Amino acid sequence: MHENASTPAVAGAWRDALHAAMRREAARTGWPVIYRTDLEVHDRLDLAAVAEGERCLWLLRETGTDLLPLGRPWARALALHWLRPGAAVRAYLIVGGRSRLLPLSQEAARRAAGG
């Protein structure tokens, strides 16, 4: 979702609180083991583009993370790729303007993505 490295820093208390929740969940699970810049850089930049009320999936894997805005075809394709049955991935719903992660089953995350 991030456009480039010049994307503005995360603005707003809910974004800071949400990113902190994402980091806590990553620490709790021990993921991602590799591609930690997904969490520390890309997710933070992507949060800057999330509008209040916008729904997104946040996918946490051993091999990185993805913040995917629901309703966009490219995000649907990527979500369904990572959420294939048996994949080692944790899924969460986030809503712009709120500072919490809502854990989802893989099945619920696939439905949310449009699969």
C-alpha positions, 0 to 999 in steps of 0.5 A, a space after each residue: 500500500 505504501 507509495 514510496 519512502 517520502 510518504 508522510 510519517 504517521 499522523 494522529 494518536 490512533 495511528 500511533 496507538 494502532 502501530 504500537 498494538 501491531 508491534 506488541 502483537 508481533 512481539 507476543 507471537 515472535 513474528 515476523 522473524 524475517 522482513 521486520 522492516 514490513 512491521 517497522 517501516 512499511 506498516 507504519 507508512 501504510 497506516 498514514 494512508 488509512 482513512 478514518 473508517 477504512 477497513 483493512 486486513 493486517 496479516 502477520 506471518 513469520 516472513 513479514 506483514 501486509 496491511 491491505 485495504 479491503 475493497 481493492 482488487 490488488 489487496 484481495 488477490 494478495 490477501 487470498 494468496 497469503 490466506 490459503 488453507 493451511 498457511 501460517 498466517 495470523 489475520 486481524 481487522 483494523 478500522 481507521 480511527 480505532 486503535 485496536 486489532 480485531 483477531 480474525 480466523 483465516 476463514 473470516 479474513 478470507 470472507 472479509 477480503 472477498 474470497 
